[in-house]
Amino acid sequence: MSQETILRIAVQKSGRLSEDSIQLLKECGIDLRNVKDRLRTVSENFPLEVFFLRDDDIPEYVEDGVADIGIVGQNVLAFPSLCPMKM
């Protein structure tokens, strides 16, 4: 599978949204393994790579194109200098 066909998502490695983000992906039917104490993991059944990052680093990974999307809290969105795009 080529790099262009893999969706890359950045989520918090710890904190309030970490477990909820992983649970959301699992509820969507995405099989993730080895999510504890890892920088990244890939799905077993979907072309998906998940990066586990500090919440402040997620917008930069998206802006730099390392991740396609990121899951962040409102605290990060409240500071435009930390988030390249607002929804």
Phi, psi and omega in degrees: 000131182281159182300327182291338183267000181260127174280129182247119182244135176255129178229164178294137178281336175205166180113185188301321184268352185301300182296320179297323180294316179295318179297319178301314179297319179294322177294337176277002178090011181271124182270110178245134177234159177057053181268348181276133175056040179235154173277327182206159173211161177241151178285147177278338188232011183209145179286078187219136174238133181244128175258135178254111190229167169293144184301326180290339181273341185300311180301324180292320177298320178291314180300321181279355178083007177288322175242147179280321178217162177221150176254115181229164178272172179297333179298325178284320179293336181289343181243096185304332180292340179268344186234121184291332181225141175257144175270000000 
